Amino acid sequence: MKKTENIIVGISIGDLNGIGGEVILKTFEDSRILEFCTPVIFASSKVMAFLKNHFKSTINFNDINHINQIVFGRVNVLNCWNEPVQIEFGKEDINMGEYAIKSLQEATKALKQNTINVLVTAPINKHNVQSKDFKFPGHTDYLAQQLDGDSLMLMVAEKLRVGLLTDHVPVKDIAVKISADLIEKKINTIYQTLLKDFKIIRPKIAVLGINPHTGDHGVIGNEDDEIMRPTLKKIKEQGKLVYGPYAADSFFGSNNYKNFDAIIASYHDQGLIPFKTLSFGQGVNFTAGLNKIRTSPDHGTAYEIAGKGLADEGSFKEAVFTAIQIFNNRFDYEQLISNSLKHTEKKL
């Protein structure tokens, strides 16, 4: 990782019939953001010209056909296709899914090749992106295959951070998926990301139980007693500040979450319902644990308001800022580790 004063932020366009294009435009209407980052939108000049006209944007794009043509301090548009696209706001369309994946694949390729520093993804429709070449339930699963590391969905809003043991898994399969190995791996991932991506020296992590009331000693399931508690005890004995399992129903309402640097929920809705209730519109989805940085807003395509100029760009803007901050934090951490190793070698 190399330090740069003007971080290159790659942006995948998402579902063109959703609100992605609108929140991207609104985010970069404020030219002050270009003083410390250079966006590259992976789409096409024709699409962005249509969106600019529709939303009456004042942005002047720098259209490029190759990543090495980036102009710093401008909003760059990298042409991933040349044909015209028929955008129909609010409509679920498999063709829009194909363009969303073209954009994502090209942006991911650039991320892997280090020609962009971070990736921010606009929302996709998980149904219309499915094809023989793309069989993933979302961005996180695709990037986990493409990049190195153990991925973990981490929702971030200021000091509130909620990670997931299982993410896009049917409710009927949750208990089966959760094992001691999975718990250890996910806790280690979130522990490491708190250290290097958020500069938290001694992270305190809370873990929510699998069953209601954490099983009530086997009355409502035995997974918490047989899997969760022994595993957390083992991890705590290794020196990590890990606590739980906590009953999920009262954990957030009691404000107990404020006592921890991160919370790990057992499954998607257990973590995301309270997170979005507390922070909707300002939250960020960060794919922790990977060797590259990817963030996204905490909302979906919002077909019901697409094209109407009503979308709030707050979450997308926070996703951009969070990606930049994590990039800088990770660089500082790597420098610290590198300097510590050099100091140790000199002593030896």
One Martini backbone bead per residue (centre of mass of N, CA, C, O) as a GRO file, in nm:
protein
  348
    1MET     BB    1   0.095   0.036   0.024
    2LYS     BB    2   0.036   0.374  -0.081
    3LYS     BB    3   0.076   0.695  -0.030
    4THR     BB    4  -0.187   0.945  -0.085
    5GLU     BB    5  -0.335   1.258  -0.129
    6ASN     BB    6  -0.515   1.137  -0.381
    7ILE     BB    7  -0.765   0.933  -0.375
    8ILE     BB    8  -0.876   0.658  -0.557
    9VAL     BB    9  -1.225   0.628  -0.637
   10GLY     BB   10  -1.406   0.362  -0.701
   11ILE     BB   11  -1.722   0.327  -0.901
   12SER     BB   12  -2.005   0.150  -0.896
   13ILE     BB   13  -2.322   0.203  -1.044
   14GLY     BB   14  -2.525  -0.011  -1.051
   15ASP     BB   15  -2.855   0.034  -1.072
   16LEU     BB   16  -2.990   0.237  -1.317
   17ASN     BB   17  -3.301   0.224  -1.195
   18GLY     BB   18  -3.197   0.357  -0.952
   19ILE     BB   19  -3.019   0.574  -0.708
   20GLY     BB   20  -2.714   0.572  -0.768
   21GLY     BB   21  -2.667   0.807  -0.970
   22GLU     BB   22  -2.779   1.030  -0.786
   23VAL     BB   23  -2.585   1.000  -0.536
   24ILE     BB   24  -2.329   1.047  -0.693
   25LEU     BB   25  -2.385   1.331  -0.795
   26LYS     BB   26  -2.443   1.466  -0.518
   27THR     BB   27  -2.168   1.410  -0.390
   28PHE     BB   28  -1.993   1.567  -0.640
   29GLU     BB   29  -2.106   1.860  -0.632
   30ASP     BB   30  -1.899   1.885  -0.409
   31SER     BB   31  -1.581   1.998  -0.486
   32ARG     BB   32  -1.420   1.954  -0.214
   33ILE     BB   33  -1.375   1.641  -0.244
   34LEU     BB   34  -1.143   1.682  -0.476
   35GLU     BB   35  -0.900   1.753  -0.277
   36PHE     BB   36  -0.885   1.418  -0.161
   37CYS     BB   37  -1.032   1.298  -0.427
   38THR     BB   38  -1.067   1.058  -0.710
   39PRO     BB   39  -1.312   0.980  -0.921
   40VAL     BB   40  -1.427   0.655  -1.066
   41ILE     BB   41  -1.667   0.579  -1.303
   42PHE     BB   42  -1.819   0.269  -1.386
   43ALA     BB   43  -1.939   0.309  -1.721
   44SER     BB   44  -2.072   0.576  -1.919
   45SER     BB   45  -2.100   0.868  -2.089
   46LYS     BB   46  -2.398   0.834  -2.170
   47VAL     BB   47  -2.518   0.777  -1.896
   48MET     BB   48  -2.405   1.035  -1.749
   49ALA     BB   49  -2.544   1.237  -1.937
   50PHE     BB   50  -2.830   1.155  -1.870
   51LEU     BB   51  -2.815   1.202  -1.561
   52LYS     BB   52  -2.731   1.496  -1.571
   53ASN     BB   53  -2.984   1.596  -1.719
   54HIS     BB   54  -3.209   1.483  -1.534
   55PHE     BB   55  -3.064   1.621  -1.255
   56LYS     BB   56  -2.916   1.888  -1.317
   57SER     BB   57  -2.615   1.876  -1.335
   58THR     BB   58  -2.275   2.042  -1.301
   59ILE     BB   59  -2.097   1.824  -1.387
   60ASN     BB   60  -1.768   1.767  -1.525
   61PHE     BB   61  -1.657   1.525  -1.717
   62ASN     BB   62  -1.399   1.272  -1.750
   63ASP     BB   63  -1.347   1.095  -2.030
   64ILE     BB   64  -1.255   0.742  -2.040
   65ASN     BB   65  -1.077   0.428  -2.163
   66HIS     BB   66  -0.847   0.447  -1.941
   67ILE     BB   67  -0.701   0.449  -1.632
   68ASN     BB   68  -0.441   0.632  -1.726
   69GLN     BB   69  -0.651   0.897  -1.784
   70ILE     BB   70  -0.658   1.021  -1.527
   71VAL     BB   71  -0.788   1.312  -1.355
   72PHE     BB   72  -0.708   1.507  -1.114
   73GLY     BB   73  -0.989   1.672  -0.974
   74ARG     BB   74  -1.191   1.482  -1.123
   75VAL     BB   75  -1.473   1.337  -1.278
   76ASN     BB   76  -1.451   1.015  -1.375
   77VAL     BB   77  -1.527   0.821  -1.681
   78LEU     BB   78  -1.537   0.479  -1.742
   79ASN     BB   79  -1.562   0.292  -2.024
   80CYS     BB   80  -1.749  -0.025  -2.032
   81TRP     BB   81  -1.935   0.094  -2.259
   82ASN     BB   82  -2.108   0.217  -2.575
   83GLU     BB   83  -2.387   0.157  -2.564
   84PRO     BB   84  -2.699   0.226  -2.534
   85VAL     BB   85  -2.924   0.297  -2.251
   86GLN     BB   86  -3.238   0.201  -2.114
   87ILE     BB   87  -3.376   0.405  -1.882
   88GLU     BB   88  -3.609   0.287  -1.607
   89PHE     BB   89  -3.724   0.406  -1.349
   90GLY     BB   90  -3.823   0.150  -1.114
   91LYS     BB   91  -3.723  -0.096  -1.288
   92GLU     BB   92  -3.701  -0.432  -1.320
   93ASP     BB   93  -3.391  -0.531  -1.495
   94ILE     BB   94  -3.173  -0.752  -1.635
   95ASN     BB   95  -3.001  -0.547  -1.796
   96MET     BB   96  -2.912  -0.381  -1.547
   97GLY     BB   97  -2.760  -0.615  -1.418
   98GLU     BB   98  -2.540  -0.642  -1.635
   99TYR     BB   99  -2.421  -0.354  -1.598
  100ALA     BB  100  -2.354  -0.376  -1.299
  101ILE     BB  101  -2.145  -0.609  -1.341
  102LYS     BB  102  -1.955  -0.473  -1.533
  103SER     BB  103  -1.874  -0.254  -1.336
  104LEU     BB  104  -1.776  -0.433  -1.101
  105GLN     BB  105  -1.558  -0.594  -1.256
  106GLU     BB  106  -1.383  -0.351  -1.343
  107ALA     BB  107  -1.336  -0.236  -1.059
  108THR     BB  108  -1.206  -0.489  -0.936
  109LYS     BB  109  -0.970  -0.505  -1.129
  110ALA     BB  110  -0.849  -0.230  -1.045
  111LEU     BB  111  -0.810  -0.301  -0.747
  112LYS     BB  112  -0.615  -0.544  -0.792
  113GLN     BB  113  -0.410  -0.342  -0.969
  114ASN     BB  114  -0.390  -0.054  -0.818
  115THR     BB  115  -0.560   0.186  -0.989
  116ILE     BB  116  -0.717   0.178  -0.730
  117ASN     BB  117  -0.772   0.221  -0.381
  118VAL     BB  118  -1.092   0.215  -0.378
  119LEU     BB  119  -1.432   0.084  -0.317
  120VAL     BB  120  -1.758   0.199  -0.433
  121THR     BB  121  -2.091   0.074  -0.406
  122ALA     BB  122  -2.368   0.065  -0.566
  123PRO     BB  123  -2.673  -0.047  -0.584
  124ILE     BB  124  -2.823  -0.363  -0.615
  125ASN     BB  125  -3.005  -0.626  -0.762
  126LYS     BB  126  -3.004  -0.953  -0.658
  127HIS     BB  127  -3.179  -1.071  -0.892
  128ASN     BB  128  -3.082  -0.924  -1.178
  129VAL     BB  129  -2.767  -1.042  -1.151
  130GLN     BB  130  -2.834  -1.318  -1.226
  131SER     BB  131  -2.613  -1.576  -1.361
  132LYS     BB  132  -2.382  -1.792  -1.492
  133ASP     BB  133  -2.146  -1.569  -1.398
  134PHE     BB  134  -2.354  -1.472  -1.149
  135LYS     BB  135  -2.377  -1.638  -0.810
  136PHE     BB  136  -2.451  -1.393  -0.602
  137PRO     BB  137  -2.606  -1.228  -0.321
  138GLY     BB  138  -2.351  -1.019  -0.342
  139HIS     BB  139  -2.079  -0.828  -0.304
  140THR     BB  140  -1.934  -0.977  -0.072
  141ASP     BB  141  -1.916  -1.260  -0.208
  142TYR     BB  142  -1.760  -1.173  -0.458
  143LEU     BB  143  -1.512  -1.037  -0.316
  144ALA     BB  144  -1.425  -1.289  -0.156
  145GLN     BB  145  -1.329  -1.434  -0.423
  146GLN     BB  146  -1.138  -1.201  -0.550
  147LEU     BB  147  -1.010  -1.170  -0.270
  148ASP     BB  148  -0.818  -1.143   0.010
  149GLY     BB  149  -0.944  -1.320   0.279
  150ASP     BB  150  -1.184  -1.264   0.552
  151SER     BB  151  -1.498  -1.192   0.528
  152LEU     BB  152  -1.697  -0.906   0.667
  153MET     BB  153  -1.989  -0.767   0.765
  154LEU     BB  154  -1.964  -0.407   0.833
  155MET     BB  155  -2.140  -0.182   1.019
  156VAL     BB  156  -2.115   0.185   0.994
  157ALA     BB  157  -2.160   0.450   1.264
  158GLU     BB  158  -1.923   0.575   1.381
  159LYS     BB  159  -1.925   0.392   1.688
  160LEU     BB  160  -2.104   0.198   1.525
  161ARG     BB  161  -2.051  -0.166   1.511
  162VAL     BB  162  -2.175  -0.429   1.285
  163GLY     BB  163  -2.144  -0.769   1.276
  164LEU     BB  164  -2.137  -1.099   1.101
  165LEU     BB  165  -2.159  -1.437   1.096
  166THR     BB  166  -2.415  -1.420   0.913
  167ASP     BB  167  -2.577  -1.317   0.623
  168HIS     BB  168  -2.690  -1.455   0.330
  169VAL     BB  169  -2.905  -1.646   0.515
  170PRO     BB  170  -3.127  -1.854   0.583
  171VAL     BB  171  -3.291  -1.899   0.871
  172LYS     BB  172  -3.291  -2.223   0.867
  173ASP     BB  173  -2.944  -2.216   0.851
  174ILE     BB  174  -2.800  -2.071   1.086
  175ALA     BB  175  -2.731  -2.286   1.310
  176VAL     BB  176  -2.567  -2.469   1.115
  177LYS     BB  177  -2.341  -2.252   1.038
  178ILE     BB  178  -2.268  -2.231   1.339
  179SER     BB  179  -1.939  -2.239   1.462
  180ALA     BB  180  -1.647  -2.233   1.621
  181ASP     BB  181  -1.478  -2.156   1.373
  182LEU     BB  182  -1.650  -1.916   1.282
  183ILE     BB  183  -1.632  -1.747   1.537
  184GLU     BB  184  -1.324  -1.719   1.543
  185LYS     BB  185  -1.288  -1.591   1.263
  186LYS     BB  186  -1.473  -1.339   1.298
  187ILE     BB  187  -1.338  -1.222   1.550
  188ASN     BB  188  -1.058  -1.190   1.426
  189THR     BB  189  -1.142  -1.000   1.199
  190ILE     BB  190  -1.262  -0.770   1.378
  191TYR     BB  191  -1.013  -0.725   1.550
  192GLN     BB  192  -0.820  -0.642   1.317
  193THR     BB  193  -0.994  -0.404   1.203
  194LEU     BB  194  -0.987  -0.233   1.461
  195LEU     BB  195  -0.685  -0.191   1.463
  196LYS     BB  196  -0.617  -0.100   1.146
  197ASP     BB  197  -0.897   0.065   1.054
  198PHE     BB  198  -0.968   0.217   1.365
  199LYS     BB  199  -0.751   0.253   1.597
  200ILE     BB  200  -0.794   0.011   1.816
  201ILE     BB  201  -0.614  -0.125   2.067
  202ARG     BB  202  -0.859  -0.244   2.278
  203PRO     BB  203  -1.095  -0.429   2.187
  204LYS     BB  204  -1.452  -0.437   2.233
  205ILE     BB  205  -1.659  -0.735   2.220
  206ALA     BB  206  -1.985  -0.821   2.122
  207VAL     BB  207  -2.211  -1.107   2.153
  208LEU     BB  208  -2.481  -1.251   2.007
  209GLY     BB  209  -2.715  -1.463   2.025
  210ILE     BB  210  -2.899  -1.709   1.862
  211ASN     BB  211  -3.121  -1.721   2.069
  212PRO     BB  212  -3.363  -1.660   2.258
  213HIS     BB  213  -3.220  -1.581   2.550
  214THR     BB  214  -2.981  -1.773   2.484
  215GLY     BB  215  -3.189  -2.040   2.537
  216ASP     BB  216  -3.249  -2.084   2.839
  217HIS     BB  217  -3.084  -2.344   2.906
  218GLY     BB  218  -3.237  -2.512   2.650
  219VAL     BB  219  -3.539  -2.426   2.601
  220ILE     BB  220  -3.428  -2.241   2.327
  221GLY     BB  221  -3.190  -2.398   2.272
  222ASN     BB  222  -2.826  -2.519   2.260
  223GLU     BB  223  -2.610  -2.342   2.104
  224ASP     BB  224  -2.510  -2.141   2.324
  225ASP     BB  225  -2.399  -2.362   2.525
  226GLU     BB  226  -2.232  -2.555   2.312
  227ILE     BB  227  -2.087  -2.311   2.135
  228MET     BB  228  -2.067  -2.011   2.222
  229ARG     BB  229  -1.954  -2.007   2.517
  230PRO     BB  230  -1.694  -2.182   2.482
  231THR     BB  231  -1.569  -2.003   2.261
  232LEU     BB  232  -1.555  -1.732   2.416
  233LYS     BB  233  -1.382  -1.836   2.646
  234LYS     BB  234  -1.135  -1.911   2.474
  235ILE     BB  235  -1.083  -1.627   2.356
  236LYS     BB  236  -1.051  -1.478   2.627
  237GLU     BB  237  -0.800  -1.651   2.719
  238GLN     BB  238  -0.623  -1.510   2.477
  239GLY     BB  239  -0.694  -1.175   2.539
  240LYS     BB  240  -0.969  -1.105   2.444
  241LEU     BB  241  -1.239  -0.861   2.447
  242VAL     BB  242  -1.494  -1.086   2.499
  243TYR     BB  243  -1.860  -1.080   2.500
  244GLY     BB  244  -2.089  -1.332   2.609
  245PRO     BB  245  -2.394  -1.391   2.534
  246TYR     BB  246  -2.646  -1.176   2.421
  247ALA     BB  247  -2.950  -1.059   2.433
  248ALA     BB  248  -3.093  -0.907   2.156
  249ASP     BB  249  -3.364  -0.760   2.249
  250SER     BB  250  -3.197  -0.558   2.478
  251PHE     BB  251  -2.917  -0.444   2.387
  252PHE     BB  252  -3.001  -0.170   2.244
  253GLY     BB  253  -3.225  -0.047   2.429
  254SER     BB  254  -3.007  -0.031   2.682
  255ASN     BB  255  -2.721   0.077   2.557
  256ASN     BB  256  -2.489  -0.144   2.561
  257TYR     BB  257  -2.343  -0.085   2.288
  258LYS     BB  258  -2.170   0.166   2.403
  259ASN     BB  259  -1.945  -0.040   2.547
  260PHE     BB  260  -1.853  -0.097   2.243
  261ASP     BB  261  -1.670  -0.132   1.938
  262ALA     BB  262  -1.831  -0.408   1.881
  263ILE     BB  263  -2.081  -0.610   1.712
  264ILE     BB  264  -2.198  -0.952   1.702
  265ALA     BB  265  -2.408  -1.108   1.493
  266SER     BB  266  -2.563  -1.404   1.388
  267TYR     BB  267  -2.756  -1.233   1.193
  268HIS     BB  268  -2.878  -1.013   0.983
  269ASP     BB  269  -3.139  -0.893   1.136
  270GLN     BB  270  -3.016  -0.877   1.422
  271GLY     BB  271  -2.821  -0.636   1.321
  272LEU     BB  272  -2.970  -0.445   1.098
  273ILE     BB  273  -3.216  -0.336   1.238
  274PRO     BB  274  -3.079  -0.167   1.464
  275PHE     BB  275  -2.880  -0.016   1.288
  276LYS     BB  276  -3.092   0.127   1.097
  277THR     BB  277  -3.253   0.261   1.322
  278LEU     BB  278  -3.001   0.436   1.433
  279SER     BB  279  -2.860   0.513   1.110
  280PHE     BB  280  -3.030   0.590   0.882
  281GLY     BB  281  -2.845   0.748   0.609
  282GLN     BB  282  -2.530   0.700   0.761
  283GLY     BB  283  -2.454   0.428   0.681
  284VAL     BB  284  -2.202   0.158   0.642
  285ASN     BB  285  -2.068  -0.086   0.421
  286PHE     BB  286  -1.805  -0.301   0.529
  287THR     BB  287  -1.548  -0.509   0.398
  288ALA     BB  288  -1.398  -0.699   0.600
  289GLY     BB  289  -1.074  -0.879   0.580
  290LEU     BB  290  -0.949  -0.755   0.331
  291ASN     BB  291  -0.693  -0.636   0.110
  292LYS     BB  292  -0.933  -0.452   0.035
  293ILE     BB  293  -1.141  -0.161  -0.013
  294ARG     BB  294  -1.499  -0.172   0.075
  295THR     BB  295  -1.792   0.025   0.015
  296SER     BB  296  -2.136   0.117   0.118
  297PRO     BB  297  -2.439   0.177   0.138
  298ASP     BB  298  -2.737   0.105   0.355
  299HIS     BB  299  -2.891   0.077   0.079
  300GLY     BB  300  -3.084   0.046  -0.191
  301THR     BB  301  -3.248   0.116  -0.494
  302ALA     BB  302  -3.520   0.262  -0.456
  303TYR     BB  303  -3.754   0.255  -0.684
  304GLU     BB  304  -3.984   0.447  -0.563
  305ILE     BB  305  -3.765   0.716  -0.612
  306ALA     BB  306  -3.658   0.689  -0.879
  307GLY     BB  307  -3.590   0.990  -1.065
  308LYS     BB  308  -3.709   1.227  -0.846
  309GLY     BB  309  -3.483   1.369  -0.653
  310LEU     BB  310  -3.505   1.225  -0.337
  311ALA     BB  311  -3.236   1.129  -0.275
  312ASP     BB  312  -3.008   1.044  -0.021
  313GLU     BB  313  -2.646   1.090  -0.002
  314GLY     BB  314  -2.529   1.034   0.284
  315SER     BB  315  -2.435   0.733   0.272
  316PHE     BB  316  -2.248   0.757   0.026
  317LYS     BB  317  -2.063   0.972   0.139
  318GLU     BB  318  -1.975   0.800   0.383
  319ALA     BB  319  -1.846   0.576   0.213
  320VAL     BB  320  -1.620   0.750   0.102
  321PHE     BB  321  -1.496   0.851   0.370
  322THR     BB  322  -1.445   0.570   0.494
  323ALA     BB  323  -1.252   0.462   0.279
  324ILE     BB  324  -1.037   0.680   0.321
  325GLN     BB  325  -0.986   0.637   0.625
  326ILE     BB  326  -0.904   0.338   0.607
  327PHE     BB  327  -0.667   0.377   0.422
  328ASN     BB  328  -0.504   0.556   0.619
  329ASN     BB  329  -0.504   0.364   0.863
  330ARG     BB  330  -0.366   0.125   0.721
  331PHE     BB  331  -0.108   0.269   0.652
  332ASP     BB  332  -0.024   0.343   0.940
  333TYR     BB  333  -0.012   0.052   1.045
  334GLU     BB  334   0.203  -0.055   0.847
  335GLN     BB  335   0.420   0.146   0.937
  336LEU     BB  336   0.432   0.063   1.233
  337ILE     BB  337   0.510  -0.234   1.187
  338SER     BB  338   0.761  -0.182   1.016
  339ASN     BB  339   0.916  -0.014   1.233
  340SER     BB  340   0.914  -0.233   1.454
  341LEU     BB  341   1.078  -0.443   1.296
  342LYS     BB  342   1.331  -0.269   1.254
  343HIS     BB  343   1.388  -0.226   1.555
  344THR     BB  344   1.421  -0.529   1.625
  345GLU     BB  345   1.654  -0.592   1.425
  346LYS     BB  346   1.860  -0.400   1.554
  347LYS     BB  347   1.874  -0.542   1.830
  348LEU     BB  348   1.967  -0.823   1.705
   0.00000   0.00000   0.00000
